[in-house]
Amino acid sequence: MVFVADTLRIRTLLEPALEGMGYEVIMIELTGSSTAGQVLRVYIDAPGGILLDDCEQVSRQVSAILDVEDPIKGEYTLEVSSPGLDRPLVTHEHFARFQGDQIKVTMRNLQMGRRRFTGTLSEVGPDSVVVEVDGEPYELPFNDMEKANLVAPAPRRTGY
């Protein structure tokens, strides 16, 4: 279970400090329950990429902020990581930055008879994107997206 209101509040608390450190907050997830244990995932990026040292530094900063502000009820585990090759697309700016790339989108409701779309992100508008799947354009509204990610490039073969 994801707690949208909680993640927005946590993002508001963390983003200024992490941006001041030179990191972009890609996405924040809070899953689980206050009784069964929660997991707070903070995905970060930076122009030169993310190393383990970056995750450790950000984890210490995030822990310090959350200890003072205490926005999460109950116990939780903090995970800080890079967004990976199949990075999530969350903000309008993310979509604009990756226009022309391959993406995968899962919609909450059926759009033209389907919920899953994998293709080229061809247009980014104020309220929607256009994804071309097998030469067919599909306009997908932001407010109905459940999840969107870059499609990780296939590994390159070397050798013979």
MARMI-408789 format. One record per atom (N, C-alpha, C, O): residue number from 1; residue in three letters; chain; x negated, y, z negated. Coordinates in steps of 0.02 Angstrom, whole numbers. Layout:
(NUM, "ALA", "A", (X, Y, Z))
...
This chain:
(1, "MET", "A", (-42, -59, 0))
(1, "MET", "A", (0, 0, 0))
(1, "MET", "A", (-45, 62, 0))
(1, "MET", "A", (-91, 67, -40))
(2, "VAL", "A", (-31, 109, 45))
(2, "VAL", "A", (-69, 172, 49))
(2, "VAL", "A", (-27, 228, 19))
(2, "VAL", "A", (32, 234, 34))
(3, "PHE", "A", (-58, 268, -22))
(3, "PHE", "A", (-24, 322, -56))
(3, "PHE", "A", (-42, 387, -22))
(3, "PHE", "A", (-92, 418, -38))
(4, "VAL", "A", (-1, 409, 26))
(4, "VAL", "A", (-16, 466, 67))
(4, "VAL", "A", (-25, 530, 27))
(4, "VAL", "A", (-73, 567, 37))
(5, "ALA", "A", (21, 544, -20))
(5, "ALA", "A", (16, 605, -60))
(5, "ALA", "A", (-48, 605, -101))
(5, "ALA", "A", (-82, 656, -106))
(6, "ASP", "A", (-66, 547, -130))
(6, "ASP", "A", (-127, 542, -169))
(6, "ASP", "A", (-189, 553, -125))
(6, "ASP", "A", (-235, 588, -145))
(7, "THR", "A", (-189, 524, -66))
(7, "THR", "A", (-248, 532, -23))
(7, "THR", "A", (-256, 603, 1))
(7, "THR", "A", (-312, 627, 9))
(8, "LEU", "A", (-201, 638, 12))
(8, "LEU", "A", (-206, 709, 32))
(8, "LEU", "A", (-235, 750, -25))
(8, "LEU", "A", (-276, 794, -13))
(9, "ARG", "A", (-213, 736, -86))
(9, "ARG", "A", (-240, 773, -144))
(9, "ARG", "A", (-314, 758, -153))
(9, "ARG", "A", (-354, 803, -165))
(10, "ILE", "A", (-333, 694, -147))
(10, "ILE", "A", (-403, 675, -155))
(10, "ILE", "A", (-445, 706, -100))
(10, "ILE", "A", (-500, 731, -114))
(11, "ARG", "A", (-421, 706, -39))
(11, "ARG", "A", (-458, 737, 16))
(11, "ARG", "A", (-469, 811, 2))
(11, "ARG", "A", (-524, 837, 14))
(12, "THR", "A", (-417, 845, -23))
(12, "THR", "A", (-423, 916, -40))
(12, "THR", "A", (-476, 928, -94))
(12, "THR", "A", (-512, 978, -92))
(13, "LEU", "A", (-481, 882, -141))
(13, "LEU", "A", (-532, 888, -193))
(13, "LEU", "A", (-603, 875, -167))
(13, "LEU", "A", (-649, 910, -187))
(14, "LEU", "A", (-610, 826, -123))
(14, "LEU", "A", (-677, 804, -102))
(14, "LEU", "A", (-706, 841, -43))
(14, "LEU", "A", (-766, 853, -40))
(15, "GLU", "A", (-663, 860, 4))
(15, "GLU", "A", (-688, 887, 68))
(15, "GLU", "A", (-735, 947, 62))
(15, "GLU", "A", (-787, 947, 94))
(16, "PRO", "A", (-718, 997, 21))
(16, "PRO", "A", (-765, 1055, 18))
(16, "PRO", "A", (-835, 1036, -6))
(16, "PRO", "A", (-885, 1059, 22))
(17, "ALA", "A", (-840, 994, -56))
(17, "ALA", "A", (-905, 974, -82))
(17, "ALA", "A", (-944, 932, -30))
(17, "ALA", "A", (-1003, 942, -21))
(18, "LEU", "A", (-909, 885, 2))
(18, "LEU", "A", (-943, 841, 50))
(18, "LEU", "A", (-963, 879, 113))
(18, "LEU", "A", (-1016, 866, 141))
(19, "GLU", "A", (-921, 926, 135))
(19, "GLU", "A", (-940, 967, 192))
(19, "GLU", "A", (-1000, 1011, 174))
(19, "GLU", "A", (-1044, 1022, 216))
(20, "GLY", "A", (-1003, 1035, 112))
(20, "GLY", "A", (-1060, 1074, 89))
(20, "GLY", "A", (-1124, 1034, 89))
(20, "GLY", "A", (-1179, 1062, 94))
(21, "MET", "A", (-1118, 968, 83))
(21, "MET", "A", (-1176, 923, 85))
(21, "MET", "A", (-1195, 904, 156))
(21, "MET", "A", (-1245, 870, 167))
(22, "GLY", "A", (-1153, 926, 205))
(22, "GLY", "A", (-1168, 910, 275))
(22, "GLY", "A", (-1131, 850, 303))
(22, "GLY", "A", (-1150, 825, 356))
(23, "TYR", "A", (-1079, 827, 269))
(23, "TYR", "A", (-1042, 768, 290))
(23, "TYR", "A", (-972, 788, 312))
(23, "TYR", "A", (-942, 835, 287))
(24, "GLU", "A", (-946, 750, 360))
(24, "GLU", "A", (-876, 757, 381))
(24, "GLU", "A", (-837, 701, 348))
(24, "GLU", "A", (-857, 643, 352))
(25, "VAL", "A", (-781, 718, 316))
(25, "VAL", "A", (-737, 667, 288))
(25, "VAL", "A", (-692, 644, 345))
(25, "VAL", "A", (-651, 682, 370))
(26, "ILE", "A", (-700, 582, 365))
(26, "ILE", "A", (-661, 554, 420))
(26, "ILE", "A", (-593, 533, 396))
(26, "ILE", "A", (-541, 552, 425))
(27, "MET", "A", (-592, 493, 342))
(27, "MET", "A", (-529, 467, 318))
(27, "MET", "A", (-536, 445, 246))
(27, "MET", "A", (-590, 426, 224))
(28, "ILE", "A", (-481, 449, 209))
(28, "ILE", "A", (-479, 425, 141))
(28, "ILE", "A", (-420, 377, 135))
(28, "ILE", "A", (-365, 392, 156))
(29, "GLU", "A", (-434, 318, 107))
(29, "GLU", "A", (-382, 268, 96))
(29, "GLU", "A", (-380, 251, 22))
(29, "GLU", "A", (-432, 244, -10))
(30, "LEU", "A", (-321, 243, -4))
(30, "LEU", "A", (-311, 219, -72))
(30, "LEU", "A", (-262, 161, -68))
(30, "LEU", "A", (-203, 171, -51))
(31, "THR", "A", (-286, 101, -82))
(31, "THR", "A", (-244, 42, -76))
(31, "THR", "A", (-240, 6, -144))
(31, "THR", "A", (-280, 20, -189))
(32, "GLY", "A", (-193, -40, -149))
(32, "GLY", "A", (-184, -77, -211))
(32, "GLY", "A", (-133, -44, -255))
(32, "GLY", "A", (-94, -2, -233))
(33, "SER", "A", (-133, -63, -319))
(33, "SER", "A", (-86, -34, -367))
(33, "SER", "A", (-123, -18, -432))
(33, "SER", "A", (-175, -46, -446))
(34, "SER", "A", (-94, 29, -470))
(34, "SER", "A", (-127, 49, -532))
(34, "SER", "A", (-130, -8, -583))
(34, "SER", "A", (-171, -6, -629))
(35, "THR", "A", (-87, -58, -575))
(35, "THR", "A", (-88, -114, -622))
(35, "THR", "A", (-133, -170, -598))
(35, "THR", "A", (-165, -204, -639))
(36, "ALA", "A", (-138, -180, -532))
(36, "ALA", "A", (-177, -236, -505))
(36, "ALA", "A", (-246, -213, -482))
(36, "ALA", "A", (-286, -254, -460))
(37, "GLY", "A", (-261, -149, -487))
(37, "GLY", "A", (-326, -123, -464))
(37, "GLY", "A", (-320, -91, -396))
(37, "GLY", "A", (-288, -118, -351))
(38, "GLN", "A", (-350, -34, -390))
(38, "GLN", "A", (-347, 4, -328))
(38, "GLN", "A", (-417, 9, -297))
(38, "GLN", "A", (-468, 1, -332))
(39, "VAL", "A", (-419, 21, -232))
(39, "VAL", "A", (-481, 32, -197))
(39, "VAL", "A", (-475, 100, -161))
(39, "VAL", "A", (-429, 111, -122))
(40, "LEU", "A", (-522, 144, -176))
(40, "LEU", "A", (-526, 209, -142))
(40, "LEU", "A", (-583, 204, -92))
(40, "LEU", "A", (-640, 194, -111))
(41, "ARG", "A", (-566, 211, -28))
(41, "ARG", "A", (-616, 209, 25))
(41, "ARG", "A", (-623, 279, 54))
(41, "ARG", "A", (-575, 311, 74))
(42, "VAL", "A", (-685, 302, 57))
(42, "VAL", "A", (-701, 367, 85))
(42, "VAL", "A", (-747, 354, 145))
(42, "VAL", "A", (-803, 330, 137))
(43, "TYR", "A", (-724, 371, 204))
(43, "TYR", "A", (-763, 363, 265))
(43, "TYR", "A", (-794, 431, 283))
(43, "TYR", "A", (-758, 481, 288))
(44, "ILE", "A", (-860, 432, 292))
(44, "ILE", "A", (-896, 494, 306))
(44, "ILE", "A", (-936, 487, 370))
(44, "ILE", "A", (-952, 431, 392))
(45, "ASP", "A", (-953, 544, 399))
(45, "ASP", "A", (-997, 544, 457))
(45, "ASP", "A", (-1040, 606, 454))
(45, "ASP", "A", (-1025, 653, 418))
(46, "ALA", "A", (-1094, 607, 492))
(46, "ALA", "A", (-1139, 663, 497))
(46, "ALA", "A", (-1169, 662, 567))
(46, "ALA", "A", (-1170, 610, 600))
(47, "PRO", "A", (-1194, 719, 591))
(47, "PRO", "A", (-1221, 722, 659))
(47, "PRO", "A", (-1274, 668, 675))
(47, "PRO", "A", (-1274, 641, 730))
(48, "GLY", "A", (-1317, 651, 628))
(48, "GLY", "A", (-1368, 600, 641))
(48, "GLY", "A", (-1347, 530, 622))
(48, "GLY", "A", (-1387, 484, 625))
(49, "GLY", "A", (-1284, 521, 604))
(49, "GLY", "A", (-1260, 456, 582))
(49, "GLY", "A", (-1266, 449, 506))
(49, "GLY", "A", (-1288, 494, 472))
(50, "ILE", "A", (-1245, 392, 482))
(50, "ILE", "A", (-1243, 379, 409))
(50, "ILE", "A", (-1288, 320, 392))
(50, "ILE", "A", (-1285, 267, 423))
(51, "LEU", "A", (-1329, 331, 341))
(51, "LEU", "A", (-1372, 278, 314))
(51, "LEU", "A", (-1348, 260, 244))
(51, "LEU", "A", (-1306, 294, 215))
(52, "LEU", "A", (-1374, 206, 217))
(52, "LEU", "A", (-1356, 184, 150))
(52, "LEU", "A", (-1369, 239, 98))
(52, "LEU", "A", (-1329, 249, 53))
(53, "ASP", "A", (-1425, 275, 105))
(53, "ASP", "A", (-1440, 330, 59))
(53, "ASP", "A", (-1386, 383, 59))
(53, "ASP", "A", (-1369, 411, 7))
(54, "ASP", "A", (-1357, 396, 119))
(54, "ASP", "A", (-1303, 445, 123))
(54, "ASP", "A", (-1242, 421, 84))
(54, "ASP", "A", (-1212, 460, 47))
(55, "CYS", "A", (-1225, 357, 91))
(55, "CYS", "A", (-1168, 330, 55))
(55, "CYS", "A", (-1179, 333, -20))
(55, "CYS", "A", (-1132, 349, -58))
(56, "GLU", "A", (-1239, 318, -42))
(56, "GLU", "A", (-1254, 321, -114))
(56, "GLU", "A", (-1249, 392, -140))
(56, "GLU", "A", (-1221, 404, -194))
(57, "GLN", "A", (-1276, 440, -102))
(57, "GLN", "A", (-1273, 510, -123))
(57, "GLN", "A", (-1201, 535, -127))
(57, "GLN", "A", (-1182, 568, -175))
(58, "VAL", "A", (-1162, 519, -77))
(58, "VAL", "A", (-1092, 540, -76))
(58, "VAL", "A", (-1053, 504, -131))
(58, "VAL", "A", (-1010, 535, -163))
(59, "SER", "A", (-1067, 442, -143))
(59, "SER", "A", (-1033, 405, -196))
(59, "SER", "A", (-1045, 438, -264))
(59, "SER", "A", (-998, 445, -303))
(60, "ARG", "A", (-1106, 458, -278))
(60, "ARG", "A", (-1120, 492, -342))
(60, "ARG", "A", (-1080, 558, -346))
(60, "ARG", "A", (-1052, 573, -399))
(61, "GLN", "A", (-1078, 596, -291))
(61, "GLN", "A", (-1042, 660, -291))
(61, "GLN", "A", (-967, 649, -300))
(61, "GLN", "A", (-935, 684, -339))
(62, "VAL", "A", (-940, 601, -263))
(62, "VAL", "A", (-868, 586, -267))
(62, "VAL", "A", (-851, 563, -338))
(62, "VAL", "A", (-801, 585, -366))
(63, "SER", "A", (-892, 519, -366))
(63, "SER", "A", (-879, 495, -435))
(63, "SER", "A", (-877, 553, -484))
(63, "SER", "A", (-834, 555, -528))
(64, "ALA", "A", (-924, 599, -478))
(64, "ALA", "A", (-927, 656, -523))
(64, "ALA", "A", (-863, 699, -517))
(64, "ALA", "A", (-835, 720, -568))
(65, "ILE", "A", (-841, 712, -456))
(65, "ILE", "A", (-781, 752, -445))
(65, "ILE", "A", (-720, 717, -473))
(65, "ILE", "A", (-679, 747, -508))
(66, "LEU", "A", (-714, 652, -459))
(66, "LEU", "A", (-655, 614, -481))
(66, "LEU", "A", (-654, 606, -557))
(66, "LEU", "A", (-601, 603, -587))
(67, "ASP", "A", (-713, 601, -588))
(67, "ASP", "A", (-715, 597, -661))
(67, "ASP", "A", (-688, 660, -694))
(67, "ASP", "A", (-655, 657, -745))
(68, "VAL", "A", (-702, 718, -663))
(68, "VAL", "A", (-679, 782, -690))
(68, "VAL", "A", (-604, 792, -675))
(68, "VAL", "A", (-565, 809, -719))
(69, "GLU", "A", (-585, 781, -612))
(69, "GLU", "A", (-517, 796, -590))
(69, "GLU", "A", (-467, 741, -608))
(69, "GLU", "A", (-408, 755, -619))
(70, "ASP", "A", (-489, 679, -611))
(70, "ASP", "A", (-449, 621, -630))
(70, "ASP", "A", (-382, 616, -591))
(70, "ASP", "A", (-329, 613, -622))
(71, "PRO", "A", (-385, 614, -523))
(71, "PRO", "A", (-323, 612, -484))
(71, "PRO", "A", (-293, 542, -475))
(71, "PRO", "A", (-238, 536, -449))
(72, "ILE", "A", (-329, 490, -496))
(72, "ILE", "A", (-305, 422, -485))
(72, "ILE", "A", (-286, 390, -551))
(72, "ILE", "A", (-325, 387, -598))
(73, "LYS", "A", (-223, 367, -554))
(73, "LYS", "A", (-198, 334, -614))
(73, "LYS", "A", (-225, 262, -615))
(73, "LYS", "A", (-222, 227, -565))
(74, "GLY", "A", (-250, 241, -672))
(74, "GLY", "A", (-275, 173, -679))
(74, "GLY", "A", (-346, 166, -653))
(74, "GLY", "A", (-379, 214, -634))
(75, "GLU", "A", (-368, 104, -652))
(75, "GLU", "A", (-436, 89, -630))
(75, "GLU", "A", (-438, 83, -554))
(75, "GLU", "A", (-389, 66, -522))
(76, "TYR", "A", (-497, 98, -527))
(76, "TYR", "A", (-506, 92, -455))
(76, "TYR", "A", (-579, 77, -440))
(76, "TYR", "A", (-623, 89, -481))
(77, "THR", "A", (-591, 51, -380))
(77, "THR", "A", (-658, 39, -355))
(77, "THR", "A", (-669, 89, -299))
(77, "THR", "A", (-627, 97, -255))
(78, "LEU", "A", (-726, 122, -300))
(78, "LEU", "A", (-744, 171, -248))
(78, "LEU", "A", (-789, 139, -197))
(78, "LEU", "A", (-839, 107, -214))
(79, "GLU", "A", (-771, 147, -133))
(79, "GLU", "A", (-813, 124, -77))
(79, "GLU", "A", (-824, 184, -31))
(79, "GLU", "A", (-777, 217, -11))
(80, "VAL", "A", (-887, 197, -15))
(80, "VAL", "A", (-905, 251, 32))
(80, "VAL", "A", (-942, 218, 90))
(80, "VAL", "A", (-989, 180, 80))
(81, "SER", "A", (-920, 233, 152))
(81, "SER", "A", (-953, 203, 210))
(81, "SER", "A", (-946, 247, 271))
(81, "SER", "A", (-909, 297, 271))
(82, "SER", "A", (-982, 228, 323))
(82, "SER", "A", (-976, 262, 387))
(82, "SER", "A", (-912, 236, 420))
(82, "SER", "A", (-886, 183, 401))
(83, "PRO", "A", (-887, 272, 470))
(83, "PRO", "A", (-826, 249, 502))
(83, "PRO", "A", (-838, 189, 549))
(83, "PRO", "A", (-790, 157, 570))
(84, "GLY", "A", (-901, 173, 565))
(84, "GLY", "A", (-916, 116, 608))
(84, "GLY", "A", (-903, 132, 681))
(84, "GLY", "A", (-882, 187, 699))
(85, "LEU", "A", (-917, 83, 723))
(85, "LEU", "A", (-909, 92, 796))
(85, "LEU", "A", (-836, 100, 816))
(85, "LEU", "A", (-821, 134, 865))
(86, "ASP", "A", (-792, 69, 778))
(86, "ASP", "A", (-720, 74, 793))
(86, "ASP", "A", (-688, 125, 746))
(86, "ASP", "A", (-635, 112, 716))
(87, "ARG", "A", (-720, 182, 741))
(87, "ARG", "A", (-701, 234, 693))
(87, "ARG", "A", (-628, 253, 699))
(87, "ARG", "A", (-601, 255, 754))
(88, "PRO", "A", (-596, 266, 643))
(88, "PRO", "A", (-527, 289, 644))
(88, "PRO", "A", (-521, 359, 673))
(88, "PRO", "A", (-566, 400, 664))
(89, "LEU", "A", (-467, 371, 707))
(89, "LEU", "A", (-450, 438, 733))
(89, "LEU", "A", (-392, 462, 690))
(89, "LEU", "A", (-338, 433, 691))
(90, "VAL", "A", (-404, 515, 652))
(90, "VAL", "A", (-354, 536, 603))
(90, "VAL", "A", (-328, 606, 619))
(90, "VAL", "A", (-268, 618, 617))
(91, "THR", "A", (-373, 652, 633))
(91, "THR", "A", (-353, 721, 644))
(91, "THR", "A", (-348, 737, 719))
(91, "THR", "A", (-373, 700, 761))
(92, "HIS", "A", (-315, 791, 734))
(92, "HIS", "A", (-310, 815, 803))
(92, "HIS", "A", (-380, 825, 832))
(92, "HIS", "A", (-393, 809, 890))
(93, "GLU", "A", (-426, 851, 791))
(93, "GLU", "A", (-495, 863, 813))
(93, "GLU", "A", (-530, 798, 832))
(93, "GLU", "A", (-569, 797, 879))
(94, "HIS", "A", (-517, 744, 795))
(94, "HIS", "A", (-546, 679, 812))
(94, "HIS", "A", (-525, 658, 882))
(94, "HIS", "A", (-567, 638, 923))
(95, "PHE", "A", (-461, 664, 897))
(95, "PHE", "A", (-436, 645, 963))
(95, "PHE", "A", (-467, 689, 1017))
(95, "PHE", "A", (-488, 663, 1069))
(96, "ALA", "A", (-470, 754, 1005))
(96, "ALA", "A", (-499, 799, 1054))
(96, "ALA", "A", (-572, 782, 1067))
(96, "ALA", "A", (-595, 784, 1124))
(97, "ARG", "A", (-609, 766, 1015))
(97, "ARG", "A", (-681, 750, 1022))
(97, "ARG", "A", (-693, 688, 1064))
(97, "ARG", "A", (-743, 683, 1099))
(98, "PHE", "A", (-646, 640, 1061))
(98, "PHE", "A", (-657, 577, 1095))
(98, "PHE", "A", (-613, 569, 1157))
(98, "PHE", "A", (-602, 513, 1181))
(99, "GLN", "A", (-589, 625, 1184))
(99, "GLN", "A", (-551, 622, 1247))
(99, "GLN", "A", (-596, 591, 1301))
(99, "GLN", "A", (-654, 609, 1307))
(100, "GLY", "A", (-568, 545, 1338))
(100, "GLY", "A", (-606, 510, 1390))
(100, "GLY", "A", (-632, 442, 1367))
(100, "GLY", "A", (-653, 402, 1409))
(101, "ASP", "A", (-630, 429, 1302))
(101, "ASP", "A", (-654, 365, 1275))
(101, "ASP", "A", (-597, 315, 1271))
(101, "ASP", "A", (-538, 332, 1277))
(102, "GLN", "A", (-615, 252, 1259))
(102, "GLN", "A", (-567, 199, 1249))
(102, "GLN", "A", (-543, 200, 1177))
(102, "GLN", "A", (-583, 202, 1130))
(103, "ILE", "A", (-477, 198, 1168))
(103, "ILE", "A", (-448, 197, 1101))
(103, "ILE", "A", (-395, 142, 1096))
(103, "ILE", "A", (-370, 117, 1147))
(104, "LYS", "A", (-378, 126, 1034))
(104, "LYS", "A", (-324, 78, 1020))
(104, "LYS", "A", (-277, 113, 971))
(104, "LYS", "A", (-299, 138, 920))
(105, "VAL", "A", (-213, 115, 988))
(105, "VAL", "A", (-163, 148, 947))
(105, "VAL", "A", (-108, 98, 930))
(105, "VAL", "A", (-83, 62, 974))
(106, "THR", "A", (-88, 97, 867))
(106, "THR", "A", (-30, 58, 845))
(106, "THR", "A", (22, 108, 822))
(106, "THR", "A", (9, 150, 779))
(107, "MET", "A", (82, 102, 850))
(107, "MET", "A", (136, 148, 834))
(107, "MET", "A", (182, 116, 781))
(107, "MET", "A", (185, 55, 774))
(108, "ARG", "A", (216, 159, 743))
(108, "ARG", "A", (264, 134, 693))
(108, "ARG", "A", (326, 104, 727))
(108, "ARG", "A", (353, 53, 705))
(109, "ASN", "A", (347, 137, 781))
(109, "ASN", "A", (407, 115, 817))
(109, "ASN", "A", (389, 101, 890))
(109, "ASN", "A", (336, 122, 914))
(110, "LEU", "A", (433, 65, 923))
(110, "LEU", "A", (422, 50, 994))
(110, "LEU", "A", (419, 114, 1035))
(110, "LEU", "A", (460, 159, 1027))
(111, "GLN", "A", (371, 117, 1080))
(111, "GLN", "A", (365, 171, 1129))
(111, "GLN", "A", (364, 137, 1197))
(111, "GLN", "A", (317, 101, 1213))
(112, "MET", "A", (415, 149, 1237))
(112, "MET", "A", (420, 118, 1303))
(112, "MET", "A", (412, 42, 1299))
(112, "MET", "A", (379, 11, 1341))
(113, "GLY", "A", (443, 13, 1247))
(113, "GLY", "A", (446, -60, 1241))
(113, "GLY", "A", (387, -92, 1206))
(113, "GLY", "A", (383, -154, 1204))
(114, "ARG", "A", (340, -53, 1180))
(114, "ARG", "A", (283, -83, 1146))
(114, "ARG", "A", (259, -40, 1088))
(114, "ARG", "A", (276, 19, 1083))
(115, "ARG", "A", (219, -71, 1044))
(115, "ARG", "A", (191, -35, 986))
(115, "ARG", "A", (116, -26, 991))
(115, "ARG", "A", (88, 19, 960))
(116, "ARG", "A", (81, -69, 1029))
(116, "ARG", "A", (9, -68, 1033))
(116, "ARG", "A", (-14, -46, 1102))
(116, "ARG", "A", (10, -69, 1153))
(117, "PHE", "A", (-63, 0, 1101))
(117, "PHE", "A", (-89, 28, 1163))
(117, "PHE", "A", (-165, 30, 1160))
(117, "PHE", "A", (-192, 58, 1112))
(118, "THR", "A", (-198, 1, 1208))
(118, "THR", "A", (-271, 5, 1213))
(118, "THR", "A", (-287, 30, 1283))
(118, "THR", "A", (-270, -2, 1333))
(119, "GLY", "A", (-321, 87, 1286))
(119, "GLY", "A", (-337, 116, 1350))
(119, "GLY", "A", (-378, 179, 1342))
(119, "GLY", "A", (-407, 192, 1289))
(120, "THR", "A", (-381, 219, 1395))
(120, "THR", "A", (-420, 280, 1396))
(120, "THR", "A", (-379, 338, 1370))
(120, "THR", "A", (-323, 350, 1392))
(121, "LEU", "A", (-408, 374, 1322))
(121, "LEU", "A", (-376, 435, 1296))
(121, "LEU", "A", (-386, 489, 1348))
(121, "LEU", "A", (-439, 519, 1353))
(122, "SER", "A", (-333, 503, 1387))
(122, "SER", "A", (-340, 549, 1444))
(122, "SER", "A", (-320, 620, 1429))
(122, "SER", "A", (-346, 666, 1460))
(123, "GLU", "A", (-274, 631, 1383))
(123, "GLU", "A", (-252, 699, 1366))
(123, "GLU", "A", (-237, 704, 1291))
(123, "GLU", "A", (-215, 656, 1260))
(124, "VAL", "A", (-250, 763, 1264))
(124, "VAL", "A", (-235, 776, 1194))
(124, "VAL", "A", (-195, 841, 1192))
(124, "VAL", "A", (-220, 895, 1209))
(125, "GLY", "A", (-132, 836, 1172))
(125, "GLY", "A", (-89, 894, 1166))
(125, "GLY", "A", (-78, 913, 1094))
(125, "GLY", "A", (-107, 881, 1049))
(126, "PRO", "A", (-38, 964, 1081))
(126, "PRO", "A", (-27, 985, 1012))
(126, "PRO", "A", (10, 934, 970))
(126, "PRO", "A", (-1, 930, 909))
(127, "ASP", "A", (55, 895, 1001))
(127, "ASP", "A", (97, 848, 963))
(127, "ASP", "A", (88, 775, 984))
(127, "ASP", "A", (118, 731, 953))
(128, "SER", "A", (49, 763, 1037))
(128, "SER", "A", (43, 695, 1062))
(128, "SER", "A", (-21, 687, 1102))
(128, "SER", "A", (-57, 735, 1117))
(129, "VAL", "A", (-35, 624, 1119))
(129, "VAL", "A", (-91, 608, 1163))
(129, "VAL", "A", (-64, 566, 1221))
(129, "VAL", "A", (-10, 537, 1216))
(130, "VAL", "A", (-102, 564, 1274))
(130, "VAL", "A", (-85, 520, 1330))
(130, "VAL", "A", (-141, 468, 1334))
(130, "VAL", "A", (-200, 485, 1339))
(131, "VAL", "A", (-120, 405, 1332))
(131, "VAL", "A", (-166, 349, 1338))
(131, "VAL", "A", (-149, 312, 1402))
(131, "VAL", "A", (-92, 292, 1413))
(132, "GLU", "A", (-200, 303, 1445))
(132, "GLU", "A", (-190, 266, 1507))
(132, "GLU", "A", (-208, 194, 1496))
(132, "GLU", "A", (-265, 177, 1480))
(133, "VAL", "A", (-157, 151, 1504))
(133, "VAL", "A", (-166, 79, 1496))
(133, "VAL", "A", (-154, 47, 1564))
(133, "VAL", "A", (-98, 51, 1590))
(134, "ASP", "A", (-204, 16, 1592))
(134, "ASP", "A", (-200, -16, 1658))
(134, "ASP", "A", (-171, 32, 1710))
(134, "ASP", "A", (-129, 12, 1751))
(135, "GLY", "A", (-193, 95, 1709))
(135, "GLY", "A", (-172, 144, 1758))
(135, "GLY", "A", (-106, 178, 1743))
(135, "GLY", "A", (-86, 224, 1779))
(136, "GLU", "A", (-71, 156, 1690))
(136, "GLU", "A", (-6, 185, 1672))
(136, "GLU", "A", (-15, 233, 1613))
(136, "GLU", "A", (-44, 213, 1562))
(137, "PRO", "A", (8, 296, 1619))
(137, "PRO", "A", (2, 342, 1563))
(137, "PRO", "A", (59, 332, 1512))
(137, "PRO", "A", (117, 324, 1531))
(138, "TYR", "A", (42, 334, 1448))
(138, "TYR", "A", (90, 329, 1394))
(138, "TYR", "A", (80, 389, 1348))
(138, "TYR", "A", (26, 399, 1322))
(139, "GLU", "A", (132, 429, 1339))
(139, "GLU", "A", (128, 485, 1293))
(139, "GLU", "A", (148, 461, 1224))
(139, "GLU", "A", (203, 435, 1214))
(140, "LEU", "A", (103, 469, 1176))
(140, "LEU", "A", (112, 443, 1109))
(140, "LEU", "A", (111, 500, 1058))
(140, "LEU", "A", (61, 534, 1051))
(141, "PRO", "A", (167, 511, 1023))
(141, "PRO", "A", (170, 566, 975))
(141, "PRO", "A", (129, 551, 912))
(141, "PRO", "A", (130, 495, 886))
(142, "PHE", "A", (93, 601, 888))
(142, "PHE", "A", (52, 593, 827))
(142, "PHE", "A", (94, 570, 768))
(142, "PHE", "A", (73, 526, 730))
(143, "ASN", "A", (153, 600, 760))
(143, "ASN", "A", (193, 586, 700))
(143, "ASN", "A", (221, 515, 697))
(143, "ASN", "A", (250, 496, 646))
(144, "ASP", "A", (213, 476, 751))
(144, "ASP", "A", (236, 407, 750))
(144, "ASP", "A", (178, 357, 751))
(144, "ASP", "A", (189, 296, 754))
(145, "MET", "A", (116, 382, 748))
(145, "MET", "A", (58, 338, 748))
(145, "MET", "A", (48, 307, 680))
(145, "MET", "A", (47, 341, 629))
(146, "GLU", "A", (40, 241, 680))
(146, "GLU", "A", (24, 206, 618))
(146, "GLU", "A", (-51, 204, 608))
(146, "GLU", "A", (-76, 213, 553))
(147, "LYS", "A", (-88, 193, 664))
(147, "LYS", "A", (-160, 186, 661))
(147, "LYS", "A", (-189, 199, 730))
(147, "LYS", "A", (-160, 179, 780))
(148, "ALA", "A", (-247, 233, 731))
(148, "ALA", "A", (-282, 243, 794))
(148, "ALA", "A", (-357, 237, 782))
(148, "ALA", "A", (-383, 262, 732))
(149, "ASN", "A", (-392, 203, 828))
(149, "ASN", "A", (-463, 192, 821))
(149, "ASN", "A", (-496, 196, 889))
(149, "ASN", "A", (-465, 183, 941))
(150, "LEU", "A", (-561, 214, 889))
(150, "LEU", "A", (-601, 205, 949))
(150, "LEU", "A", (-609, 130, 960))
(150, "LEU", "A", (-609, 91, 912))
(151, "VAL", "A", (-616, 109, 1022))
(151, "VAL", "A", (-630, 40, 1037))
(151, "VAL", "A", (-705, 33, 1039))
(151, "VAL", "A", (-739, 67, 1077))
(152, "ALA", "A", (-731, -10, 996))
(152, "ALA", "A", (-804, -20, 993))
(152, "ALA", "A", (-827, -48, 1060))
(152, "ALA", "A", (-796, -93, 1088))
(153, "PRO", "A", (-882, -21, 1086))
(153, "PRO", "A", (-908, -47, 1149))
(153, "PRO", "A", (-930, -120, 1140))
(153, "PRO", "A", (-953, -140, 1086))
(154, "ALA", "A", (-923, -158, 1192))
(154, "ALA", "A", (-945, -228, 1190))
(154, "ALA", "A", (-1020, -231, 1181))
(154, "ALA", "A", (-1056, -189, 1208))
(155, "PRO", "A", (-1044, -279, 1142))
(155, "PRO", "A", (-1117, -285, 1134))
(155, "PRO", "A", (-1151, -298, 1200))
(155, "PRO", "A", (-1126, -335, 1243))
(156, "ARG", "A", (-1209, -268, 1209))
(156, "ARG", "A", (-1246, -278, 1271))
(156, "ARG", "A", (-1290, -340, 1265))
(156, "ARG", "A", (-1322, -352, 1214))
(157, "ARG", "A", (-1290, -378, 1318))
(157, "ARG", "A", (-1332, -438, 1320))
(157, "ARG", "A", (-1402, -419, 1344))
(157, "ARG", "A", (-1410, -379, 1390))
(158, "THR", "A", (-1450, -449, 1312))
(158, "THR", "A", (-1518, -439, 1335))
(158, "THR", "A", (-1547, -507, 1353))
(158, "THR", "A", (-1518, -559, 1337))
(159, "GLY", "A", (-1602, -507, 1384))
(159, "GLY", "A", (-1632, -571, 1403))
(159, "GLY", "A", (-1608, -594, 1470))
(159, "GLY", "A", (-1595, -553, 1515))
(160, "TYR", "A", (-1602, -659, 1479))
(160, "TYR", "A", (-1583, -683, 1545))
(160, "TYR", "A", (-1513, -694, 1549))
(160, "TYR", "A", (-1488, -715, 1601))
